[in-house]
Amino acid sequence: MKPARAGSLRRPLDVEAGRQALMEGRESLRQRYRRSGNGAALLRDHCRLVDGILRQAWQDLSMPASIALLAVGGYGRRQLYPCSDIDLLVLLPTRQRADADDALRSRLEHWVRILWDMGLDIGHGVRTLAECREDAGGDITVQTSLLEARQLAGARSLYAEFTSLMQGMLEPRAFFIAKQLEQQQRHGRYHDATQNLEPNLKEAPGGLRDLQNILWIARAARLGASWQELARGGFVTQREARLARRHQSILQDLRIRLHYLAGRREDRLLFDYQATLATELDIADALPRRASELLMQRYYRAARMVTQINTLLLPALRTRIFPITDIPPVILDARFQQRGELLEIRDEGVFRRDPGAMLESVLLLQRHPRLRARSPAMLRAMWRAAPLIDASFRRDPRHRALFMDILRQPRGLTRELRLLNRYGILGRYIPAFGRIVGQMQHDLFHVYTVDEHILMVIRNLRRFMEPEFAHEFPLCSQLIGEFERPEVLFLAGLFHDIAKGRNGDHSRLGSVDAGRFCSRHGLSAADTGLVAWLVEHHLAMSITAQKKDISDPGVIADFARHVDSKRRLVALYLLTVADIRGTSPKVWNSWKGKLLEDLLWATHRHLSGAPDHESDMSGHKGRVHELLGRCGIPADTRERIWSTFDRTYWLLHDAEEIVWHMAHLKPHLIRAEPGAIVVRARIVPRDTGIGVLVYAPDQKDLFARICSFFDSQDYNIVQARIHTTRDGHALDSFLVLDPFDAMERQPDATHVLACELALRLVRQSPLKPPPQARLSRHLKHFPIMPEVDIEPDENGSYHILSIVAGDQPGLLTRIALVLADCGIDVHGARINTLGERAEDVFLITGDALHDTPALLRLETALLAVLQTPQGATHTSLPVSR
């Protein structure tokens, strides 16, 4: 049997022969593709193979001559990827329904079972002509799929009637609007980011769907169904058609190889496959860059070009479908005019004669709300003129003034910077930015390339200024509304990561670049200094908030000395929030937001000359006494409770939390019950997490037991405060995050949580290290070299244990067990997870910390439990933060 010929199915309904023909045919195509690399031929020939098998099965079952079998979707346009679904439509005359004809329904069900048994992953629908008209009229996705239908078998007259029906339904204007909206929604699912680290080759911005969208709309407008037809008709230039075909081929090649490599339909270019794909494409490491990075750079270049083509041709299609030639232009100046909602150039050579006019066009679009976009002719002219931006262009004072004006405009900044980046203009104007375009970040919490992340940060800063987003971050909106010359924030965002990938501290190197840029662009010495300072210290606030005890007045005093002024403080806060939000949609949470806000206000009070520490402590105690009195606790009882705890407890907890503790502990504290175990849980105000109180007899492995419980329940500890009362009890406070939002769905979930934890502590069952977790795919390919650092704090009372490692289930329990086994007491913890990178800080005491051999054993034991499990495929990377 010849694998690629459907005619080789000699015996009627020989399922095994059909399966063998399909398997051999597909393997033959695969081998041929590996030799030739011709993706278009593979997609076409795969369709031919499947066509033949489907037709043979249709014929062998003697399907009624009155119905028709159609290929739709990607299969209909003869682009069938190795593991894609085979979309089919069984077309019935309007007068006939399969469910009304038992014999036909039975025959169709049998036909589908045979196809599945042969190994064909089909997706099929059965519709009459009337139903096709109804479904296509109400769903643009269905209409698009049916638009590409072709006949495989059955009644030709019925197919002709169907084709006439679909063509008659096509209304180019309505189709354009629907497809444009569909694209906007699809891009929105990817946060309008072209350069994700694990992009979807089909659906993401810059993916294959963006090119196909152009062809769909062009087909609906009867301009052509292929790039060749569009070029012959003069809608696109030969160069544009050539670029579209070339980069479509690059994406198709990656998608085909990805399907083969995954052995299933997989359109995401995951870390798991990047290195192997690079090897298949003969891409080798070019240190310091990996082969996988070079592969992704090839993808990013293709995606960027696809985005440029899409950005160029969608407006051109709109102009053709919604002609505005009868609208007279409004002259704006010697170079530009407005026609309808489009900005036009008055002659095609304007950018070649004066490249600075490209920056002028940006300002015009920002300043004129009625201008929606540039005309297609203008976009083409910008594309051609971008290489004219050189050193002399950058030195021109006029161009520098224009760029600063762009940053100062109240609208359109994010949109315009993204367009300038897409057309290569931003990277040419700021060469340091050009060097990080498409640069990957292997830190497991950034999900964008460096340039995409930077533009996300600027987008976040701009959103703080927009009234419609004020509900998301009301404090940021208030602060930025009162901030003078907010362009310094945008410049800090633009430069904060611009030096990533260079040898050295990217914050310091970027600060030098930022200071030089600001000086050359006429900023005052004060604003230049602020931008450079923000770039150099853009990580300081997040590190302080998430790794240090911000309830300690000494920490606040040190941070206030570092910040030095309220303007710097506010600027750093706004940049920090925008930066964290711009790394990944999953990294930000309300707890981090509260930490930053608490640090902001504590530092603000210090810079404002707030009362000294002792006075502040006295006021805090007075507030607690007042609240306890309102709860009905007499003064003498309050004093007895007060004497049970040392000064540290009152310092580390706010008044509201202390009152919550005392409300539940009062009976046990008054009676001084030696073995009492009290566990309570509640939703913390402002939805920052779940607060858990544990009061129990002190024991060396208590912290480990509590950690073990939370690990087993998939709760993430983000903060712990461990306190020992003067009568030998532990009073531990935890803030945990619930990844499943069970507390919102189940009103009694906090009570259940508290009861289960209390029961676990009462049982005192033997505590064992959790089993080694399965390595996540991110850590498998980009493992993190674990780091352990133990240093005494500034007061000499405690030691600070800092840990960096790849996050994995049970990690905190394993750390806690090591500490308990080495006789180390934990007094506080900050558990910070950035993507799959754990950065945890513990406040500890213990004799082993003062004995060099014992300290070495402790560090060795910690490193052992932090090691990445077996299975990593790459060497660890130092991470540039």
Secondary structure, 3 states (H helix, E strand, C coil): CCCCCHHHCCCCCCHHHHHHHHHHHHHHHHHHHHHHCCHHHHHHHHHHHHHHHHHHHHHHCCCCCCCEEEECHHHHCCCCCCCCCEEEEEEECCCCCHHHCHHHHHHHHHHHHHHHHHCCCEEEEEEEHHHHHHHHHHCHHHHHHHHCCEEEEECHHHHHHHHHHHHHHCCHHHHHHHHHHHHHHHHHHCCCCCCECCCECCCCCCCHHHHHHHHHHHHHCCCCCCHHHHHHCCCCCHHHHHHHHHHHHHHHHHHHHHHHHHCCCCCECCHHHHHHHHHHCCCCCECCECHHHHHHHHHHHHHHHHHHHHHHHHHHHHHHHCCCCCCCCEECCCCEEEECCEEEECCCCHHHHCCCHHHHHHHHHHHCCCCCEECHHHHHHHHHHHHHCCHHHHHCHHHHHHHHHHHHCCCCHHHHHHHHHHCCHHHHHCHHHHHCCCCCCCCCCCCECHHHHHHHHHHHHHHHCCHHHCCCCHHHHHHHHCCCCCHHHHHHHHHCCCCCCCCCCHHHHHHHHHHHHHHHCCCCHHHHHHHHHHHHCCCHHHHHHHHCCCCCHHHHHHHHHHHCCHHHHHHHHHHHHHHHHCCCCCCCCHHHHHHHHHHHHHHHHHHCCCCCHHHHHHHHHHHHHHHHHHCCCCHHHHHHHHHHCCHHHHHHCCHHHHHHHHHHHHHHHHHCCCCCCEEEEEECHHHCCEEEEEEEECCCCHHHHHHHHHHHCCCEEEEEEEEECCCCEEEEEEEEECCCCHHHHCCCHHHHHHHHHHHHHHHCCCCCCCCCCCCCHHHHHCCCCCEEEEEECCCCCCEEEEEEEECCCCHHHHHHHHHHHCCCEEEEEEEEEECCEEEEEEEEECHHHHCHHHHHHHHHHHHHHHCCCCCCCCCCCCCCC
